[in-house]
């Protein structure tokens, strides 16, 4: 039923945005130039992978789960392209891949074969090399969707189309460890290139945006080649300088004269250093969660919460403009009232089933009610909700970073680390969408779908009792699908800065300390101490 449901959603999404710039741009993608016979072959391969995994599951085995999740992503991508759904292809394929990855980690089984290649110095088998190529496929496809103007340039010449296949040379690396490192590094490389492209696209328009896509396509190519050379060259000190010199020598002969080769080479080198040292960076960050003196607190949990709410209120007031300042202040007051009500309920009934599983449901409901009530019209309410959707992931990232550093959260340090990174990435994506003037419905729907995927992935870190959280993640995805196909209204307005945004941030910052003072739980504990 799920493929049929996704096709219905994709058709409704394309119908709602058939005249948009996104639909016209994606239709120019080289994927839509592929012959229908090839797409049918890809769809059949994906279906056969799912059928093989289905028979394994009927025998109570999870040894072929990788075929199930990978085959489903391949199957849906082929269907979106076959039925020529440009908007569904641009949004649906990445969401299906991310959802499959989150479900893979959330639904674990002891007899499952590892999806990632094992870490050892043995020679990889043909199946493992094929699996690595299968894992690289969505990375390359994602690069083609992001930097499609650059790839279209490659396809217009005789030999440059072969450059698209260059990353697959990494599948010929001699050991499992090198192969695994290259595949994971390719994912990080695409993320870094996507971040740079998103930031630069905010300042580029017209022909500059076309040149930027071409530069980013070559930059991603050089990052992939550098990752292959890293595994081939000997492990000696300052070997990265050799890679930099090779890039400086080769870049002028590769990229057309639209950008200085030095910019591409140095950008590639900075990304390469980050990817090469990602394990050390991760260990350094996580080591602070195991600080030897846990009683030391640089910032208290209330101050982290105050920073999150202050940042969120100021960002929403900036995005929504001066007409949204009073709405933001009313929403802060409503959230304060909801928080006081929640603590009053928990003081009377500590084992409250709903509030223990969804601790901030009352505050969220009060926020939504205040935004809808105080906004003057439906359009203004949608703009405010879109601005709140942009701010929410970064607020959670600030809180999770504080929980990681000061150890006041109940989650595992690795879960907090990855959730903080994921929410930061989600915030960046939504902010770029807002500044790109998309419609409120598509931004809010994307937020719900990605938030649901993150919640499903986060359930993989919960040892017990994660079923309800996983189910709630699927509900969020469905809600996001319904919202994203709402008939489009006017695009989002441009941000307007004013001193009122700072005032909103200060009010939200101070509200957390006011809540701490009048918290029913603190008052009851102080009373018991006096007794």
TARABEL-V688804 format. One record per residue. RES is the residue in one small letter. SS is DSSP state (H for helix, E for strand, C for the rest). PHI is phi in whole degrees, -180 to 180 (none if undefined). D_LAST is the distance of its C-alpha to the last C-alpha in whole Angstrom. Layout:
# TARABEL-V688804
res: <RES:RES>
ss: <SS:SS>
phi: <PHI:PHI>
d_last: <D_LAST:D_LAST>
This chain:
# TARABEL-V688804
res: <x:x:x:x:x:x:x:x:x:x:x:x:x:x:x:x:x:x:x:x:x:x:x:x:x:x:x:x:x:x:x:x:x:x:x:x:x:x:x:x:x:x:x:x:x:x:x:x:x:x:x:x:x:x:x:x:x:x:x:x:x:x:x:x:x:x:x:x:x:x:x:x:x:x:x:x:x:x:x:x:x:x:x:x:x:x:x:x:x:x:x:x:x:x:x:x:x:x:x:x:x:x:x:x:x:x:x:x:x:x:x:x:x:x:x:x:x:x:x:x:x:x:x:x:x:x:x:x:x:x:x:x:x:x:x:x:x:x:x:x:x:x:x:x:x:x:x:x:x:x:x:x:x:x:x:x:x:x:x:x:x:x:x:x:x:x:x:x:x:x:x:x:x:x:x:x:x:x:x:x:x:x:x:x:x:x:x:x:x:x:x:x:x:x:x:x:x:x:x:x:x:x:x:x:x:x:x:x:x:x:x:x:x:x:x:x:x:x:x:x:x:x:x:x:x:x:x:x:x:x:x:x:x:x:x:x:x:x:x:x:x:x:x:x:x:x:x:x:x:x:x:x:x:x:x:x:x:x:x:x:x:x:x:x:x:x:x:x:x:x:x:x:x:x:x:x:x:x:x:x:x:x:x:x:x:x:x:x:x:x:x:x:x:x:x:x:x:x:x:x:x:x:x:x:x:x:x:x:x:x:x:x:x:x:x:x:x:x:x:x:x:x:x:x:x:x:x:x:x:x:x:x:x:x:x:x:x:x:x:x:x:x:x:x:x:x:x:x:x:x:x:x:x:x:x:x:x:x:x:x:x:x:x:x:x:x:x:x:x:x:x:x:x:x:x:x:x:x:x:x:x:x:x:x:x:x:x:x:x:x:x:x:x:x:x:x:x:x:x:x:x:x:x:x:x:x:x:x:x:x:x:x:x:x:x:x:x:x:x:x:x:x:x:x:x:x:x:x:x:x:x:x:x:x:x:x:x:x:x:x:x:x:x:x:x:x:x:x:x:x:x:x:x:x:x:x:x:x:x:x:x:x:x:x:x:x:x:x:x:x:x:x:x:x:x:x:x:x:x:x:x:x:x:x:x:x:x:x:x:x:x:x:x:x:x:x:x:x:x:x:x:x:x:x:x:x:x:x:x:x:x:x:x:x:x:x:x:x:x:x:x:x:x:x:x:x:x:x:x:x:x>
ss: <C:H:H:H:H:H:H:H:H:H:H:H:H:H:H:H:C:C:C:C:H:H:H:H:H:H:H:C:C:H:H:H:H:C:C:H:H:H:H:H:H:H:H:H:H:H:H:H:H:H:H:H:H:H:H:H:H:H:C:C:C:C:C:C:H:H:H:H:H:H:H:H:H:H:H:H:H:H:H:H:H:H:C:C:C:H:H:H:H:H:H:H:H:H:H:H:H:H:H:H:H:H:H:H:H:H:C:C:C:C:C:C:C:C:C:C:C:C:C:C:C:C:C:C:C:H:H:H:H:H:H:H:H:H:H:H:H:H:H:H:H:H:H:H:H:H:C:H:H:H:H:H:H:H:H:C:C:C:C:H:H:H:H:H:H:H:H:H:H:H:H:H:C:C:C:H:H:H:H:H:H:H:H:H:H:H:H:H:H:H:H:H:H:H:H:H:H:H:H:H:H:C:C:C:C:C:H:H:H:H:H:H:H:H:H:H:H:H:H:H:H:H:H:H:H:H:H:H:H:H:H:H:C:C:C:C:C:C:H:H:H:H:H:H:H:H:H:H:H:H:H:H:H:H:C:C:C:C:C:C:H:H:H:H:H:H:H:H:H:H:H:H:H:H:H:H:C:H:H:H:H:H:H:H:H:H:H:H:H:H:C:C:C:C:C:C:C:C:C:C:H:H:H:H:H:H:H:H:H:H:H:H:H:H:H:H:H:H:H:H:C:H:H:H:H:H:H:H:H:H:H:H:H:H:H:H:H:H:H:H:H:H:H:H:H:H:H:H:C:C:C:C:H:H:H:H:H:C:C:C:H:H:H:H:H:H:H:H:H:H:H:H:H:H:C:C:C:H:H:H:H:H:H:H:H:H:H:H:H:H:H:H:H:H:H:H:H:H:H:H:H:H:H:H:H:H:C:C:C:C:C:C:H:H:H:H:H:H:H:H:H:H:H:H:H:H:H:H:H:H:H:H:H:H:H:C:C:C:E:H:H:H:H:H:H:H:H:H:H:H:H:H:H:H:H:H:H:H:H:H:H:C:C:C:C:C:H:H:H:H:H:H:H:H:H:H:H:H:H:H:H:H:H:H:C:C:C:C:C:C:E:C:C:C:C:C:C:C:H:H:H:H:H:H:H:H:H:H:H:H:H:H:H:H:H:H:H:H:C:H:H:H:H:H:H:H:H:H:H:H:C>
phi: <none:-64:-59:-64:-64:-68:-67:-63:-63:-64:-66:-66:-66:-69:-67:-71:-124:-68:-102:-82:-66:-62:-64:-67:-70:-68:-62:-82:-64:-64:-64:-79:-93:-68:-65:-63:-63:-66:-66:-65:-63:-63:-63:-66:-62:-62:-65:-65:-61:-67:-65:-62:-67:-63:-67:-67:-68:-61:-91:58:-127:-114:-70:-120:-64:-61:-67:-64:-71:-70:-62:-65:-62:-66:-63:-69:-63:-65:-67:-60:-75:-63:-88:50:-112:-66:-67:-64:-67:-70:-100:-73:-63:-61:-68:-64:-65:-64:-65:-66:-64:-64:-67:-59:-80:-77:-108:-88:-149:-66:-97:-78:-74:-68:-75:-83:-70:-61:-96:-159:-95:-77:-76:-68:-78:-63:-63:-71:-67:-65:-65:-63:-63:-67:-74:-75:-58:-66:-66:-67:-64:-63:-65:-64:-71:-73:-112:-67:-65:-67:-71:-65:-63:-62:-72:-86:-115:-80:-104:-64:-57:-68:-64:-63:-86:-57:-59:-70:-65:-65:-69:-94:-62:-77:-123:-65:-62:-66:-66:-64:-64:-68:-65:-66:-65:-64:-64:-63:-62:-65:-63:-65:-64:-65:-65:-62:-64:-63:-67:-69:-68:-69:-111:-117:-139:62:-67:-66:-66:-63:-64:-64:-60:-65:-62:-70:-63:-71:-64:-64:-62:-69:-63:-64:-65:-63:-68:-69:-64:-61:-84:-89:-70:-66:-84:-122:-69:61:-68:-65:-66:-63:-64:-63:-64:-63:-67:-61:-75:-93:-59:-60:-88:-99:-85:-66:-75:-113:-156:-67:-60:-64:-63:-66:-65:-69:-64:-61:-65:-65:-64:-63:-63:-65:-66:-66:-108:-65:-66:-66:-65:-64:-65:-65:-68:-72:-66:-70:-74:-115:-62:-68:-120:-68:-78:-79:-130:-73:-136:-78:-65:-66:-71:-64:-63:-65:-63:-63:-71:-65:-63:-62:-65:-66:-66:-64:-65:-72:-69:-79:91:-64:-70:-99:-67:-66:-65:-64:-63:-64:-67:-63:-64:-66:-64:-60:-64:-64:-66:-65:-65:-63:-67:-67:-66:-70:-68:-85:-143:-69:-95:-77:-63:-69:-72:-72:-87:-128:-66:-113:-67:-67:-64:-65:-62:-65:-63:-63:-63:-67:-63:-67:-75:-86:-75:-74:-151:-66:-64:-64:-65:-65:-64:-65:-65:-64:-65:-66:-64:-67:-78:-58:-63:-71:-62:-67:-64:-64:-65:-69:-65:-63:-65:-71:-78:-96:59:-103:-95:-91:-74:-70:-58:-64:-65:-64:-63:-71:-67:-63:-66:-65:-69:-64:-63:-64:-61:-62:-63:-67:-66:-62:-63:-65:-70:-83:66:-77:-81:-59:-63:-69:-71:-66:-63:-63:-61:-64:-66:-70:-64:-65:-64:-63:-67:-65:-65:-67:-66:-68:-89:-93:-74:-138:77:-91:-63:-66:-69:-65:-62:-66:-63:-65:-63:-62:-63:-64:-61:-62:-64:-65:-68:-68:-100:-64:-52:-66:-103:-68:-62:-65:-75:-73:-65:-133:-85:-154:-66:-64:-65:-66:-63:-61:-63:-66:-63:-65:-62:-73:-63:-67:-72:-65:-63:-62:-70:-104:-63:-62:-69:-67:-67:-69:-68:-66:-66:-67:-67:-65:-65>
d_last: <61:59:63:64:60:61:64:63:61:63:66:63:62:66:67:64:65:69:70:67:68:66:68:71:70:69:72:74:72:75:73:74:78:77:80:79:80:78:75:76:76:73:71:73:72:68:69:70:67:65:67:67:63:63:65:63:60:62:63:59:59:58:60:62:59:60:63:61:59:62:64:62:62:66:67:65:66:69:69:68:71:73:72:72:68:68:64:63:65:63:60:60:61:59:56:57:58:54:53:55:53:50:51:52:49:47:49:49:51:52:56:56:59:58:58:59:61:60:60:63:66:68:71:69:71:73:70:67:69:70:66:66:68:66:63:65:67:64:63:67:67:63:65:68:66:65:68:70:73:73:74:76:78:78:80:82:84:86:84:81:79:79:76:74:75:74:70:71:73:70:70:73:71:72:68:65:63:65:65:62:61:64:62:59:60:62:59:57:60:61:57:58:61:59:57:60:62:59:58:62:63:61:63:66:68:72:74:71:69:72:73:69:69:72:71:68:70:71:68:67:70:70:66:67:70:68:66:69:71:67:68:72:72:71:67:68:67:67:69:67:69:72:71:70:74:75:73:75:78:78:76:79:81:79:77:79:80:77:74:74:74:72:69:70:70:67:65:66:65:61:61:62:60:57:58:59:56:54:52:52:50:48:47:46:44:42:41:39:37:37:36:36:33:30:27:30:30:32:31:28:28:27:30:32:31:32:35:36:35:37:40:40:40:43:45:45:45:48:50:50:51:50:50:47:45:43:43:41:39:38:37:35:33:33:32:29:28:29:27:24:25:25:21:20:22:21:17:19:21:21:24:26:30:31:29:28:32:33:29:31:33:32:32:36:36:35:37:40:40:40:43:45:44:44:47:50:52:53:54:51:49:51:51:47:46:49:47:44:45:47:43:41:42:42:38:38:40:38:34:36:37:34:33:36:35:32:31:28:30:30:34:37:38:41:40:38:42:44:42:42:45:46:44:46:49:48:47:51:53:51:51:55:56:54:56:59:59:59:58:54:54:56:53:50:52:52:48:47:50:49:45:46:48:45:43:45:46:42:42:44:41:39:39:38:37:39:41:40:40:43:44:42:44:47:46:46:49:51:49:51:54:54:53:55:58:58:61:61:60:61:60:56:57:57:54:54:52:50:47:45:45:43:41:40:39:37:35:34:33:31:29:28:26:25:24:21:20:19:19:17:15:14:13:11:10:9:6:5:5:4:0>
